[in-house]
Amino acid sequence: MNNTRKKILYVITKSNFGGAQRYVYNLATSLPKDQFDAAVLLGGDGTLNEKLLSVGIRTIALPYFKRDIHIWNDIKVFFALISIFKKERPDIIHLNSSKAGILGSIAGRVARVPRIIFTSHGWAFNEQRPWWQKYFFLVIHFKTILFSHVTITVSHKTKSQIDWIRFIKNKIVIIHNGIKNEALKIKDDARLFFAQHNNILKQKKEALWIGTIAELHPTKDLLYAIEAIKEVAVQFPDIAYVIAGEGEEREKIEKMIQQYNLHNNVFLLGFVPDIAHYLRVFDIFLVSSISEALSYAVLEAGNARLPVVATKVGGIPEIIEHEKSGLLVAPKNKKEIERAIITLIKNRELRIKLGENLYQVVKKKFNFENMLQKTIDIYFG
């Protein structure tokens, strides 16, 4: 092994704090300081940027580096990446997100970066799009893998969705997401903390709480979740469904809450910093996504010993075994979500059993130390 520190530059498009951003933050802040000098290149100056700077990780912000396709901006980003790579001279660039992947992998080759790693946190062709957009993104992802030296997928399912294409199968490795063993607040303290965000929640301290942590994005399919909660509330009118996260679908969700008169049942808290510490606030955890690579939210719920209802998509079945460590439901099926939640509301013993079983799975198979070491091995080739 080379005794000199390797210079690594993480690249990610958005600077909010979703799953991909948490992945970058955890890696950048946990690499052995005697082996790596880490910096992060990102779009904007959001929560990820703030958190990195607060712990002494250098950041490089590209304000016009954005998720949506914009030809002129993307051309500017591409040439800016080449310039930055040549100036920084990293030994490794680790790319995250679709746009960072394709622009960064080509720019990395042009700038002669010695090692280019790409992590797929989910394929864009799995999202709800017209067929021609799905095909376009399939081609983009193929080229990203081709130009990268190694591509990491965070689940077996994510790998199998693309490794059938010729020339790239041997360039893909699977490293499951892992989480750190976070210190958790007790339930009463967590509820007091959440009640500060919403006056009505103060009146529901003794109610049963269902929780979701998610970006308010179409892929998370929260509208179907709320449709299901509407029916659950008919039988259990005192339940609280608490959504922590922010995003582009907020207005649609607020309109649905108003339309169904669910102000006493559904609560949008926005982004909640360090929410993993407060997860014991919930009695049941819900993931309604139509696409997931490997959900950090499910892993964190497991770490908090919560019973989980989750859609059977992406890598989620690699974490949850149906009726043993959680309840799996079909995506876009509000009836199945409704039935699963009602089953858990009525059966406290089942909630405890599923939560404990999921905790044991997460503890054994999805710990952060394993993920970190496997990733470092990839860096060194």
C-alpha positions in Angstrom: 0.0 0.0 0.0 1.2 3.5 -0.8 2.3 5.3 2.4 1.3 8.7 1.0 -2.3 10.0 1.6 -4.6 9.6 -1.3 -6.5 12.7 -2.4 -10.1 11.9 -2.9 -12.8 14.2 -4.3 -16.5 13.2 -3.8 -18.8 14.7 -6.4 -22.6 15.0 -5.9 -25.2 17.1 -7.7 -27.6 18.2 -4.9 -26.5 19.6 -1.5 -29.7 18.7 0.5 -29.5 15.8 2.9 -31.2 12.8 1.3 -29.8 9.3 1.1 -27.0 9.9 -1.4 -25.9 13.0 0.5 -25.8 11.0 3.8 -23.7 8.4 2.0 -21.2 11.0 0.9 -21.1 12.7 4.3 -20.5 9.4 6.2 -17.7 8.3 3.9 -16.0 11.7 3.7 -16.0 12.1 7.5 -15.0 8.5 8.3 -12.0 7.9 6.1 -8.8 7.2 8.0 -7.0 10.6 8.1 -3.6 9.0 7.7 -4.6 7.5 4.4 -7.0 10.0 2.7 -7.4 13.7 2.2 -11.1 14.2 1.4 -13.0 17.0 -0.2 -16.5 17.3 -1.6 -17.7 19.0 -4.8 -21.4 19.7 -4.8 -24.2 21.8 -6.3 -25.3 24.7 -4.1 -24.8 25.4 -0.4 -27.4 23.3 1.3 -27.4 21.2 4.4 -24.7 18.8 3.2 -22.4 21.7 2.6 -23.1 23.1 6.1 -22.6 19.8 7.8 -19.3 19.1 6.0 -17.9 22.5 6.8 -18.8 22.2 10.4 -16.6 19.1 10.8 -13.7 20.5 8.8 -14.3 18.8 5.4 -13.4 21.2 2.5 -16.1 21.8 -0.1 -16.2 23.1 -3.6 -19.6 24.6 -4.6 -20.8 24.8 -8.2 -24.1 26.9 -7.9 -25.3 25.9 -11.4 -24.7 22.1 -10.8 -28.4 21.0 -10.6 -30.4 17.8 -11.0 -32.6 18.9 -13.8 -31.3 18.7 -17.4 -30.3 22.2 -18.7 -28.0 21.9 -21.8 -26.2 25.3 -21.3 -25.7 24.8 -17.6 -24.6 21.2 -18.1 -22.0 22.2 -20.6 -20.7 24.8 -18.1 -20.6 22.1 -15.4 -18.7 19.7 -17.7 -15.9 22.2 -18.4 -15.8 23.3 -14.8 -15.3 19.7 -13.7 -12.4 19.3 -16.1 -10.9 22.5 -14.8 -11.4 21.5 -11.1 -10.0 18.0 -11.6 -6.9 19.3 -13.3 -6.4 21.9 -10.5 -7.1 19.6 -7.6 -5.3 16.6 -9.1 -7.2 14.0 -7.1 -6.0 10.4 -7.0 -9.7 9.3 -6.9 -13.0 10.9 -7.8 -16.1 9.3 -6.3 -19.2 10.3 -8.2 -22.8 10.2 -6.9 -26.1 10.8 -8.7 -26.9 10.4 -12.4 -25.7 13.8 -13.6 -22.5 13.8 -11.5 -21.9 10.3 -12.9 -22.1 11.0 -16.6 -20.5 14.4 -16.6 -17.9 13.5 -13.9 -16.8 10.2 -15.5 -16.1 11.8 -18.9 -14.5 14.9 -17.4 -12.4 12.6 -15.2 -11.1 10.7 -18.2 -10.3 14.0 -20.0 -8.5 15.2 -16.9 -6.7 11.9 -16.6 -7.9 11.1 -13.0 -6.2 7.8 -12.0 -9.3 6.2 -10.5 -13.0 7.0 -11.1 -15.6 5.4 -8.9 -19.4 5.8 -9.4 -22.0 4.8 -6.9 -25.6 4.3 -8.2 -28.1 5.3 -5.6 -30.9 4.2 -8.0 -31.4 4.3 -11.7 -33.3 7.2 -13.3 -35.0 4.8 -15.7 -36.9 3.3 -12.7 -38.7 6.6 -12.2 -42.1 7.5 -13.7 -41.1 8.8 -17.1 -42.0 8.4 -20.8 -40.4 5.4 -22.5 -38.0 7.5 -24.5 -36.7 9.2 -21.3 -36.2 5.8 -19.7 -34.2 4.7 -22.7 -32.2 7.9 -22.7 -31.2 7.4 -19.0 -30.4 3.7 -19.6 -27.9 4.9 -22.3 -26.5 7.5 -19.9 -26.0 5.0 -17.1 -24.4 2.6 -19.4 -21.9 5.2 -20.5 -21.2 6.3 -16.9 -20.3 2.7 -16.0 -18.2 2.4 -19.1 -16.2 5.5 -18.4 -15.8 4.8 -14.7 -13.2 2.3 -13.4 -15.6 0.7 -10.9 -19.3 1.2 -10.3 -20.8 0.4 -6.8 -24.4 -0.6 -6.6 -25.9 -0.6 -3.1 -28.1 -3.7 -3.7 -28.2 -6.9 -5.7 -31.4 -5.7 -7.4 -29.8 -2.4 -8.5 -27.0 -4.4 -10.1 -29.3 -6.9 -11.9 -31.3 -4.1 -13.4 -28.3 -3.1 -15.6 -25.6 -5.7 -15.6 -27.3 -7.6 -18.5 -25.8 -5.0 -20.9 -22.6 -6.2 -22.6 -19.2 -4.9 -21.5 -20.1 -3.6 -18.1 -20.9 -6.6 -15.9 -17.4 -7.0 -14.5 -17.1 -3.3 -13.7 -19.9 -3.5 -11.1 -19.6 -4.4 -7.4 -22.2 -4.6 -4.7 -21.6 -2.8 -1.4 -24.7 -2.5 0.7 -25.4 0.7 2.5 -24.5 0.6 6.2 -25.5 2.8 9.1 -23.7 3.8 12.3 -25.2 2.8 15.6 -26.8 6.1 16.5 -27.7 7.1 20.0 -31.5 7.3 20.3 -33.7 9.5 22.3 -36.3 7.8 24.5 -39.9 7.9 23.1 -41.3 10.6 25.5 -38.3 13.0 24.8 -38.6 12.4 21.1 -42.4 13.2 21.1 -41.7 16.4 23.0 -39.1 17.3 20.3 -41.5 16.7 17.5 -44.4 18.5 19.2 -42.3 21.7 19.0 -42.7 21.5 15.2 -46.5 21.3 15.3 -49.1 22.4 17.8 -51.6 19.6 17.0 -48.9 17.0 17.7 -48.8 18.3 21.3 -52.3 16.9 21.7 -51.4 13.5 20.3 -48.7 12.5 22.8 -50.5 9.3 23.7 -51.7 8.5 20.1 -50.2 5.9 17.8 -47.8 7.6 15.4 -46.9 6.3 11.9 -43.8 7.9 10.4 -42.0 8.5 7.1 -38.7 10.1 6.4 -38.4 11.0 2.8 -37.7 13.7 0.3 -41.1 15.0 -1.0 -40.5 13.6 -4.5 -42.7 11.6 -6.9 -40.5 8.6 -6.5 -41.4 8.4 -2.8 -45.1 8.1 -3.7 -46.4 9.9 -0.6 -49.7 10.6 -2.2 -50.6 6.9 -2.2 -49.4 6.7 1.4 -51.8 9.5 2.4 -54.6 7.9 0.5 -54.1 4.8 2.6 -53.8 6.8 5.9 -57.2 8.4 5.0 -58.8 5.0 5.2 -56.9 3.9 8.3 -58.1 7.1 10.0 -61.7 6.1 9.5 -61.2 3.2 11.9 -58.5 4.9 14.1 -59.4 8.6 14.1 -56.7 9.5 16.6 -53.6 8.3 14.6 -50.9 10.7 13.5 -49.0 10.2 10.2 -45.8 12.3 10.5 -43.7 13.0 7.4 -40.3 14.5 7.9 -38.7 15.8 4.7 -38.9 18.6 2.2 -39.2 18.7 -1.6 -41.1 19.5 -4.8 -44.3 17.7 -3.9 -45.1 19.7 -0.8 -47.8 21.7 -2.5 -49.6 18.6 -3.8 -49.4 16.9 -0.5 -50.7 20.0 1.3 -53.7 20.2 -1.1 -54.4 16.5 -0.5 -54.4 17.0 3.3 -56.8 19.9 2.8 -59.0 18.0 0.3 -59.4 15.0 2.7 -59.6 17.2 5.8 -56.7 15.3 7.4 -55.2 18.2 9.3 -55.6 16.2 12.6 -54.0 13.1 11.1 -51.2 14.0 8.6 -48.3 16.3 9.6 -45.6 17.7 7.3 -42.6 18.7 9.5 -40.2 19.7 6.7 -36.5 18.8 7.1 -35.6 17.7 10.6 -31.9 17.7 11.4 -30.4 14.6 12.9 -33.8 12.9 12.8 -32.3 9.4 13.1 -31.8 10.2 16.9 -35.5 10.6 17.3 -37.0 7.7 15.5 -38.4 6.1 18.6 -41.1 8.8 18.4 -42.9 6.4 15.9 -44.9 3.2 16.6 -44.9 2.2 12.9 -42.6 3.2 10.0 -43.9 3.5 6.4 -42.0 3.5 3.1 -44.2 3.9 0.1 -41.6 4.4 -2.6 -42.0 3.2 -6.2 -38.2 3.0 -6.5 -35.4 2.5 -4.0 -31.9 1.2 -4.4 -31.3 0.4 -0.7 -33.3 2.6 1.7 -31.4 4.4 4.5 -34.8 5.1 6.1 -35.5 1.4 6.5 -32.1 0.8 8.0 -32.5 3.6 10.5 -36.0 2.4 11.4 -34.5 -1.0 12.0 -31.8 0.5 14.2 -34.6 2.0 16.3 -36.4 -1.4 16.5 -39.5 0.0 14.6 -41.9 -2.3 12.7 -41.8 -1.3 9.0 -44.3 -1.4 6.3 -42.5 -1.0 3.0 -43.0 -1.4 -0.7 -41.4 -4.4 -2.3 -39.1 -2.5 -4.7 -35.4 -2.3 -5.4 -33.2 -3.5 -2.5 -35.8 -3.3 0.2 -36.5 -7.1 0.1 -32.8 -7.6 0.7 -33.4 -6.0 4.1 -36.9 -7.0 5.0 -38.3 -10.6 4.9 -42.1 -10.4 4.7 -43.9 -11.2 8.0 -40.5 -11.9 9.7 -38.7 -8.6 9.8 -41.4 -6.3 8.4 -44.4 -6.2 6.1 -43.9 -5.8 2.3 -46.6 -4.4 0.1 -46.9 -3.8 -3.6 -46.0 -0.3 -4.8 -48.9 2.0 -5.7 -51.3 -0.2 -3.8 -53.1 1.9 -1.1 -55.3 -1.1 -0.1 -52.2 -3.2 0.8 -50.6 -0.3 2.7 -53.9 0.2 4.6 -54.2 -3.4 5.5 -50.6 -3.7 6.6 -50.9 -0.7 8.9 -54.2 -1.8 10.4 -52.6 -5.2 11.1 -49.8 -3.6 13.0 -52.1 -1.2 14.9 -54.2 -4.1 16.1 -51.2 -6.3 17.1 -48.7 -4.8 19.5 -46.9 -8.1 19.9 -46.3 -8.3 16.2 -45.0 -4.8 16.1 -42.4 -5.6 18.8 -41.4 -8.9 17.1 -40.9 -7.3 13.6 -39.0 -4.4 15.1 -36.6 -6.6 17.0 -36.0 -9.0 14.1 -35.3 -6.0 11.8 -32.9 -4.6 14.4 -30.9 -7.9 14.4 -30.8 -7.9 10.5 -29.5 -4.3 10.3 -27.0 -4.9 13.1 -25.5 -8.0 11.5 -25.7 -7.2 7.7 -25.8 -3.4 7.3 -23.3 -1.9 9.6 -21.3 1.1 8.5 -17.8 -0.3 9.3 -18.3 -3.1 6.8 -19.4 -0.7 4.1 -16.5 1.7 4.8 -13.9 -1.0 4.6 -15.2 -2.5 1.4 -15.3 1.0 -0.2 -11.8 1.7 0.9 -10.7 -1.6 -0.7 -12.3 -0.3 -4.0 -10.3 3.0 -3.7 -7.1 1.2 -3.5 -8.1 -1.1 -6.3 
